[in-house]
C-alpha cells in the first residue's frame, strides 16, 4: 500500500471517529437533555397548577370551579407560535387530579374520570410526599408507540396532602426540535467532514509529492543522472534532501577519484612508455635526423599527456556539476557558426567544407561556453574521420519542446563493435588512413564531454552510422 493511501486512510479514520463521536454525543446527551429540560418545565407547571386548583379541590367543586373553567378556556385558545423555526398549532398539556386515595376527580381529556390511579408512580409517590414522575407508552406493550411524560405535584391543605395534580405532555412534541437539531448537526457535520477530507487530501498530496520527488531524485542518482535535490517548505524533508545531496557528493567524490586514478593510470601508460623508450634510444652518436625523430616523438607524447590531464580536469569538474550556473539566452545558430569559424583553418587544410544549412533563428537558455565546447568537439570529431575534399553537413532543427544539431560526415562510419562504446570515457578509434593523424587515437574524452554537457542541458547525444554512408551525430537539447 502506498504511503499516500496510508496517510489518507489514517486521516479519514480520525475524521470518521470524530464524526461518530459527535453523533454519539447527540444521541446520548442531546436527546435526553431535551427531555430533561421538558421535565423541568413540567415540574414548575404542575406546582403552579396545583396551587391554583387547591381552592376548588377543598371546596369539592373541581369539576365546575374556576380552575376547570380556566383550563377549558386554555384548551380552546388558538395556540399559534413559531418556536425557533418549529410551528406550534395546539395545546399539548393534559391535566388530571386525584384525591388523597388516588381516585381521578378531574381529567382535562375526560379519559380517566373516576378511575383508580393510586398505583401509577406519579400519583403513588406524590401522595406519599415524594417526587412523582413517570413515562408511559400510549399503547402498552408496543415498542414503537409514542411515550408520554407525567409529572405530578401535591395538593395540600396546610401540611396535609389532599390530592395530586399531574401534567402530561407527549414526548413527540420534542421530535421536531430533535429532528431539526439532528438535521443541522448532520448537515454541518457532513460539510465539515467533506472539508476535512478535502484538506486532508491536499495535505496528503503535497506531503507525498515531496516524498515522491525525493524518491525520484534517489532513483536518478542511482542511475548516475544529473539531478538537483528537491527543496520543500517542510523543514524535515528539506534537511533530508540536503543530507541526500551531501551523501551523494561524498560518495561521488570518492568513486570519481578512484575511477579517475584508474583511467588516468591506464591512459598515461602508453605515452609514458613511448617517452621512456625514445629517451633510452637517443644517444649523442646517432645521426641528427634520428635524434630529431625521437625528440619529435617525445614532444608529441608529452603533448598527449598534457591533453589527457587537461581534459581529465575539465571532465571531472563537469561530471561533478549537477546543474548549470551561468545560464544566458543565446542564438543557437550563431553559437554553431562561431565553432565552425574556429575549425575553418583545420578544415581548409584538407579542403573539407563545413556546411551549415539555413535555419530560422533559434534561441534557448544555456551555458554558452560549455555548449560551445560540446559543439566544437562534435565538429572536430567529424573532421578527424572525414576524407579530404568532402563535406560535413550541419543541420539545425526545432521541435515543440526541443532543438537538435545534426552533424553528418562522409567518412567510413563506425565499426559495429564500437557503436555501444563510443561514449565511454577514454575509448577512442584510430584515425583513418589519409588523415594527418592516421592510426592515432585521441584522449577518448571528447564525446564523453559532449554527453555530460547534453545531460546538464536536459538533453542527450547520439552517434550512429548513416544509411547513406558516414557517421551521424545528433545533439538534442530541451527548449
KETITI-267753 format. One record per residue (C-alpha): x, y, z. Coordinates in steps of 0.001 Angstrom, whole numbers, padded with zeros to 6 digits, always signed. Example, Ala and Ser with C-alpha at 12.3 -4.5 7.8 and 13.67 -1.06 7.14 Angstrom:
<nodes>
+012300-004500+007800/+013670-001060+007140/
</nodes>
This chain:
<nodes>
+000000+000000+000000/+001378+003425-000964/+002287+005830+001822/-000110+008441+000391/-003013+005995+000726/-001915+005040+004248/-001790+008689+005340/-005157+009469+003759/-006840+006397+005261/-005391+007236+008675/-006665+010800+008369/-010050+009528+007158/-010232+007191+010163/-009550+010062+012575/-012167+012289+010936/-014653+009403+010860/-014115+008709+014554/-014641+012385+015331/-017913+012383+013341/-019057+009199+015087/-018209+010724+018459/-020278+013850+017693/-023318+011808+016595/-022912+009527+019594/-022858+012536+021922/-026011+013824+020229/-027817+010525+020792/-026517+010066+024339/-026708+013658+025550/-028795+015975+023379/-031961+013889+023179/-032036+013068+026913/-031112+016681+027625/-034183+017953+025779/-036401+015546+027728/-034799+016676+030963/-035487+020303+030048/-039132+019422+029305/-039412+017590+032630/-038055+020646+034438/-040704+022829+032773/-043447+020314+033675/-042386+020350+037336/-042887+024112+037510/-046162+023898+035592/-047541+021116+037841/-046734+023028+041024/-048279+026256+039724/-051481+024463+038650/-051629+022554+041951/-051719+025838+043833/-054407+027168+041504/-056530+024034+041903/-056259+023798+045723/-059282+026033+046479/-061643+024102+044180/-060443+020702+045463/-061079+021741+049089/-064475+023213+048109/-065399+019973+046307/-066264+021686+043007/-063135+020873+040969/-065334+019816+038026/-067185+023101+037822/-064972+025629+039571/-062786+028382+038261/-059855+026004+037705/-061841+023756+035351/-063247+026799+033530/-059791+028378+033072/-058299+025112+031848/-061132+024640+029395/-060572+028138+028042/-056830+027393+027704/-057571+024324+025618/-059956+026262+023419/-057461+029045+022842/-055928+029043+019317/-052311+028416+020202/-050064+029510+017337/-046374+030115+017741/-043148+029772+015779/-040524+028435+018172/-037071+028675+016554/-038481+027579+013239/-040877+024949+014641/-044607+025730+014314/-046898+025097+017332/-050610+024901+016457/-052406+023406+019516/-052260+022862+023275/-050294+019786+024322/-050979+019531+028063/-053304+017001+029712/-054083+017654+033373/-055708+015242+035798/-056293+015483+039557/-056757+012695+042107/-057997+012767+045673/-055945+011550+048645/-056799+007926+047762/-055619+008202+044163/-059080+008301+042539/-059254+010630+039494/-061620+013507+040271/-060736+015695+037296/-059359+014956+033823/-058989+017694+031168/-059046+014973+028486/-062067+013220+030097/-060316+009851+029740/-059864+008593+033317/-062511+010301+035451/-063358+008004+038413/-060514+005594+037747/-058062+004441+040403/-054590+005890+039578/-053149+005154+043014/-050754+002568+041563/-049214+004898+038952/-045829+006243+040050/-046698+009905+039556/-049725+009630+041887/-048367+006969+044232/-045148+008841+045028/-046708+012290+045200/-049362+011219+047750/-046517+009962+049933/-044680+013292+049827/-042141+012253+047175/-041376+013491+043682/-043768+011712+041357/-042941+011236+037681/-043410+008536+035075/-043132+007995+031323/-045596+005558+029763/-046367+004349+026262/-049561+005498+024599/-050169+001908+023506/-048996-000591+026110/-046604-003364+025021/-045934-001597+021691/-042205-000925+021329/-042832+001617+018549/-045525+003502+020429/-045029+007130+021405/-044426+007890+025081/-045957+010479+027405/-044239+012121+030335/-046298+012572+033515/-045108+014926+036278/-047165+015346+039461/-047326+017905+042289/-049120+017578+045632/-052298+019493+046511/-052059+020486+050157/-054390+021642+052891/-051898+023086+055290/-049372+020328+055817/-051721+017556+054732/-051679+016178+051151/-055293+016002+049995/-054607+015082+046402/-052218+015214+043463/-052206+017122+040176/-050433+015579+037168/-049422+017382+033993/-048841+015103+030993/-047091+016039+027771/-046302+013715+024805/-042605+013268+024069/-043433+013564+020359/-043764+017318+020850/-039988+017357+021226/-039480+015428+017974/-039447+018488+015633/-036789+020138+017783/-034734+016931+017943/-035038+016341+014205/-034187+019974+013471/-031107+019830+015689/-030136+016447+014261/-030534+017692+010672/-028342+020700+011430/-025694+018555+013065/-025715+016074+010165/-025681+018843+007539/-022864+020795+009122/-021091+017605+010116/-021212+016364+006513/-019891+019727+005324/-017128+019637+007926/-016335+016016+007029/-016145+016870+003323/-013997+019924+004004/-011746+017917+006323/-011330+015186+003714/-010561+017787+001046/-007951+019458+003251/-006603+016033+004187/-006368+015089+000509/-004497+018313-000311/-002170+017816+002655/-001535+014173+001715/-000886+015106-001910/+001538+017905-001021/+003361+015763+001545/+003667+012662-000620/+004576+014768-003679/+007692+015893-001847/+008445+012325-000783/+007980+011144-004374/+010314+013910-005529/+012934+012641-003078/+012388+009098-004349/+012788+010235-007973/+015931+012134-007002/+017359+008993-005378/+016471+006911-008475/+018170+009412-010794/+021229+009469-008554/+021333+005665-008639/+021281+005781-012446/+024099+008325-012438/+021963+011062-013969/+022276+014777-013306/+019751+015741-010647/+019034+018651-008348/+017742+017800-004851/+014108+018877-004382/+013554+021603-001815/+010415+021814+000289/+008715+024138+002737/+008808+021188+005134/+011984+021624+007176/+012471+017897+007792/+012089+017000+004097/+014463+019803+003108/+017017+018547+005619/+016601+015018+004240/+017094+016249+000657/+020209+018192+001614/+021536+015211+003551/+020998+013009+000480/+022799+015567-001677/+025725+015687+000763/+025870+011899+000838/+025803+011774-002951/+028571+014386-003204/+030764+012466-000784/+030165+009111-002474/+030535+010563-005970/+033750+012262-004933/+035300+009068-003587/+034145+006975-006518/+035223+009629-009008/+038718+009804-007512/+039065+006028-007710/+037803+005877-011295/+039891+008859-012381/+043078+007395-010925/+042438+004063-012652/+041649+005672-016015/+044471+008181-015805/+046986+005485-014879/+045830+003334-017768/+045915+006170-020306/+049294+007519-019216/+050993+004148-019586/+051114+004338-023370/+052633+007833-023796/+054984+007351-020828/+056219+004077-022312/+056804+005796-025648/+058658+008667-023939/+060783+006259-021915/+061606+004160-024988/+062560+007179-027082/+064656+008616-024250/+066552+005332-023846/+067255+005057-027567/+068582+008606-028039/+072378+008810-027925/+074917+011513-028905/+076391+009268-031578/+073198+008671-033612/+072543+010672-036776/+070914+014090-036244/+067828+013125-038253/+067255+010087-035990/+067688+012245-032897/+065158+014723-034307/+062692+011864-034941/+062901+010611-031351/+062739+014146-029929/+059625+014862-032005/+058092+011646-030706/+058867+012658-027115/+057325+016103-027669/+054226+014559-029253/+053742+012164-026345/+054314+014941-023783/+051634+017000-025546/+049335+013989-025429/+049957+013643-021675/+049141+017323-021202/+045927+016951-023224/+044869+013934-021183/+045454+015757-017905/+043673+018935-019047/+040728+017009-020453/+040515+014904-017310/+040393+018016-015123/+037693+019620-017277/+035609+016458-017443/+035991+015879-013682/+034587+019330-012951/+031777+018762-015445/+030791+015360-014026/+030729+016804-010532/+028475+019669-011642/+024791+018849-011072/+023192+021932-012584/+024015+024864-014833/+025100+028018-013040/+025633+030617-015793/+022559+030373-017992/+022158+033020-020701/+019825+033398-023667/+021804+032570-026807/+021260+032335-030547/+021943+028676-031305/+022819+029215-034976/+025327+031945-034080/+026959+029662-031494/+027325+026864-034077/+028676+029313-036664/+031282+030531-034168/+032581+026977-033635/+032694+026438-037407/+034922+029502-037731/+037235+028133-035001/+037755+024998-037129/+037867+026756-040504/+041685+026592-040800/+041814+022881-039925/+039054+022131-042432/+040641+024247-045203/+043975+022424-044813/+042272+019269-046071/+039758+021009-048322/+036803+019884-046174/+033671+022039-046257/+031718+022637-043035/+028278+023389-044483/+025623+024851-042153/+022142+024522-043670/+019997+027689-043491/+017790+027713-040382/+015382+030170-038737/+016585+031989-035587/+016604+029596-032627/+017102+030911-029108/+017496+028957-025892/+018800+029346-022373/+022128+027567-021996/+025651+027868-020661/+027327+029252-023765/+030910+028175-023002/+030094+024525-022204/+027660+024166-025096/+030157+025790-027460/+032847+023316-026366/+030455+020395-026921/+029603+021612-030453/+033313+022132-031164/+034078+018543-030087/+031375+017124-032377/+032623+019120-035379/+036275+018322-034614/+035453+014614-034328/+033671+014746-037712/+036729+016419-039314/+039090+013772-037924/+037101+010980-039591/+036283+012804-042857/+038251+012178-046053/+039868+015095-047885/+037716+017037-050353/+034490+016053-048572/+031641+017910-046861/+030407+017862-043279/+026669+018624-043279/+025436+020583-040254/+021686+020958-039706/+019657+022752-037043/+016035+021792-036388/+013459+022934-033858/+010567+020878-032438/+007830+021780-029959/+009977+021322-026855/+013479+020632-028170/+016106+021663-030668/+018616+019433-032445/+022054+019788-034030/+022910+017115-036627/+026491+016612-037864/+026977+014166-040765/+030372+013321-042237/+031317+011322-045345/+033780+009003-043662/+033784+005218-043384/+031415+005174-040427/+031707+003467-037046/+032577-000255-036721/+029776-002354-035282/+031861-003393-032275/+032373+000256-031270/+028782+001553-031506/+027943+000823-027860/+031312+002060-026543/+031771+005285-028455/+030745+007494-025493/+032771+005581-022903/+035497+007518-021170/+038944+007045-022799/+037513+004958-025617/+038777+006111-028989/+039064+004747-032527/+042228+005128-034594/+042068+007893-037195/+041557+006508-040733/+044214+006380-043404/+044663+009537-045460/+044219+011822-042451/+047020+013820-040737/+046885+011608-037626/+046256+008290-039364/+046371+005350-036958/+046491+007549-033877/+043845+007771-031148/+042549+010765-029259/+042254+011013-025481/+038796+009419-025697/+037284+012165-023563/+035713+014455-026168/+032481+012575-026816/+032098+011810-023114/+032393+015570-022502/+029631+016203-025068/+027411+013643-023325/+027865+015324-019936/+027073+018771-021376/+023931+017364-023027/+022769+015895-019703/+023285+019204-017921/+021096+020895-020533/+018370+018258-020126/+019163+016599-023461/+021158+013768-024995/+023577+012959-027800/+023666+010004-030216/+026234+008835-032758/+025302+006228-035362/+026049+005196-038918/+024024+006976-041590/+022196+004747-044112/+023896+006606-046987/+027372+006274-045503/+029394+008122-042937/+028518+008862-039302/+025652+010996-037966/+025886+012719-034597/+022727+014322-033142/+022801+016630-030137/+019293+017233-028725/+018561+019916-026117/+015386+020881-024255/+013935+024216-025319/
</nodes>
